[in-house]
Amino acid sequence: MRAVLTVLGSGTSMGVPTIGCTCQVCHSDDPHDRRTRPSIMLNYADRCVLIDTTPDFREQAIRERITRLDAVVYTHAHADHILGLDDVRPLSFRRPDRIPLYAHPDTAASMQKIFRYIFDEDYKYGGIARVELNHINGSLELFGAQFEPIKILHGDAEIHGYRFGSAAYLTDFSAIPPASMERLRGLDILFLDALRHKPHPTHSTVTNSVRLVEELQPQRAFFTHISHDLPHAETNRNLPPHVKLAHDGLKLEFDIA
């Protein structure tokens, strides 16, 4: 089964341009240097599945003309990955049932605290997103495709990327455990965190992610969660031929099942 992966956002937690910044990338005329917060959309079998809902989801959804949403799968509960949940409201009103959300138990618990009004059955003011939060406890089947959680380390925190068919999406990691590495070899498409060149305690660098690509040998690799330290065109010129920086709006076809 073929699928289309769309990069909704390729930026870091503060986005690019970053508020108040006067650097070259934040003032670039290259549209590839405009990066909203990190998320992807998967379209297959006439369905639409998101990984994460960023604070920029409204802008992303309008840009990509999203008219339906069938499920959202979450990587972790940091603000840049969940705060767009409220903006699924108009899409939830377009369907007879609630939009299913899928998250590991610790992520789900944080979401329930942050969005208490959405999950409070006694909320009486109306207008809330019609969603249903489900726990992930293993591989997840959605509309004929398997979503396999991949454990990764975000500093000291254990979070999750996902493999789906011949592709995988890993954002916000500083290290990948050996067992997870074994689930990522020889893919068609591999997305990896590559924040910047300078080391960071909770994110991968360009050099480290290039090394991972060399070990894992995907056909195509794309770096995401990109800061304003990396100009798009210049960085791409210095990457291996099958490795590129992702950019907002990038679309890729692959086999999801």
N, C-alpha and C positions, 0 to 999 in steps of 0.2 A: 504494500500500500504506500503510495507516494504522499508526501507531506511538503508543505511550504513553511519554512521557518522565517519569521520576520523579526529583526532586531528592533524592538520598540525603543530601547535606550541602551547606550553603550558607555555612559559616563560614570564617574565616581559619585560618592554620596552627596557632594555639594553641587554637582552638575558642572557643565562647561558651556558657556562662560560661567565663572564663579562670581558671586556677588562681590562687588567692590574691587575686583582684581583688574590690574592694568597690563597683564602680561601679553606677550605676542599671540598666544593661542586663544586667549579669551577675547581678543580683538581681531581675530583672523577673519578674512573674507571667505575662507574655504568652508562651505556648508558641512563638510565632514568633521570639522572641529567644533560643531555645535552638538553637545552630547547631553541628552536627558538621562535620568537615573536608570539603572540597569534592569532590563526585563526583556523577555522574548515572547512571541506569539507563535503558536503552532496551529496550522489549518490543515485538516485532513478529514476524509469521510464526511464532508459537509459540516464539520464541527470546528469550534474555536476554543483552544486551551491556552491559558497564560501561565507563565512561570513568573510569579511575583506581581504585585500591583504597586507601582512606585508613586511618589508624590506628584509625578508628571503624567500619571495615567490619563487624565482628561485630555491633555495636549496630544499624547501619543495616540489615543483612540480616535480623536478627530482627524489627525494627520493620516492615519491608516484606514479611516472610514469604517471602523468597526461597528457593526450593527447587531451582532449577537455574541453572546459569551456563554460557553457550555461548562467551563470548569476553570478553577485557578489552583495551581500547585505552588506551595511556598517553600523557599529555601531556608529562611530563618526570619526572625522577628525584628531586625534592625529597621529603623525608620525609613531608609531609602528603599526598602523592599516591601513594606506593607501599608504605608500611609495613604496610598491611593485607593484603599478598599472602599471608602465612602463613595468614590466616583463610579463604582459599578452600578449605582442606583438606577440610572435610566435604562441600562441593559437588563437589569433584574426585573424592571416593570414590563418588559416586552415579552416575558415568558410566563406560562401558567404556574410553574413550580419555582422553587428557590435555586439559585446558582450554587452548586456544590463547591466548597473550598476544601483543600486537602493540606494538612500540615502535621509535622511530628508533634507529639504531645507538649513539649516545652514551648515550641513556637505557637501552638494553638492557645496555650494558657496565657502567653503574653498578649496575643491578639485579643483574647476575651477581656483582658484588663484595659487595654488601650481603647478598644471599641466596645466598651461596656454597654453603651446605649443600643448598639446593633443587636447584641446577643441577649439583652434584657427583655424577657417575655412580657414584662409589665410596663415597658416604655409606652407612653400614651400620647406622644406628640406626632406620630406618623412620619412618613417620608423617609424611612430608613431602608437601606439596601436589603433586599430579600435574598438572604444567603443562608447556607447550612454548613457549619464547620465540622469536618470529619478528620479523625486521626489517621495518620499514616503509620503502619506498623510493619511494613514490608513492601514488596513490589505492588504497584498499583495499576490496575487495568482501567483504561479510559477509552471507550468507543473503539475497541479493537486494537489498541496499542498499549504496550507495557511501559510503565515509567518505573525505572529501578533507582531507588535512592543510592547515592554514592557518598559515603562519609568523607568529609574533608575537615581540615582544621583551619579555623579563622582565629589566629592567635591561639589562645587557650580554649576557645569555644569549639565544640564539635557541631558542625552544621551539615547541610546536605546539598550536593548537586544532584543531577538526574541524568541517567542514560535512557534514551528512548529510540529503539530501533538502531540505526547505524550512526546515531549522533549522540552527543553528550554536552551538557551545559554545566560548567563549574565556575561560579563566581564567588568572590570574597573568600579566598583561601590563601594561607601562607604555607601550607604543607598538605600533601596527599599521602595518606597511609598506604603501605605496600599492598594490602588487600584490595584497596580501591583502585590502585594502579592496574591491577590485573584485570579489572572490569572495563578498562579504557583503551586497551591496545587495539590497533588496526581499524579504528573507526573511519567512516567517511568524513564526518564533521566533528571537530572538537573545539568547544569554546572554553577558554581559560582566562582567569583573572590575570591582568598585567597592568598594575596601577601606574608604574613609572620605572625609571632606571634606578633611582636611589632606594636602598632597602627600606622596608616598612615592617613593623612588628606583626601586622595582621593580614598583609596582602603580598601576592607574588610580584616579582619584578619582571621586566621584559626578558632579561638574561635567563632568569630561572624558568620562565614559561617557554622560551625557545628550547632550553635543555629538556624540558618535559616533552615537547613536541618531538624532539629527536629520539627520545626513548620510546614514546608511545606510537609513533609512526602513523598518524591519521593521514588520510588523503588531503584533507583541507583543515587548516587551523585558523581560528580567529581569536583575537585578544579583546577582552571587554573590561568593564569597570575601570575606564581609562581616565587619568587625571589631566589637568591642563599642562602638565610637564611634557606631554608627548604630542607634538604637531603631527597631524595625520600623514601628510604626504612625505615629509622628511623621514618619519619613523618607518613607514612602509618601504622606502628605498633601501633601508638597512636591514630588513628582515629577509629570511629565506623565501624563495619564490612561492612556496605553498602556504606561507604564513602571512596573515594580514591583520591590521587593526580592524575590528568591527566598526560599523558606523550606523547611526540611526537610520532606519528605513531599509537596511540591507535585507535582501530576500534570497533564500537558498532552498533548493529542492533536494530531497533525500528520501530514502526508504525508511519509514517508521515502523513497518511491520511486514 
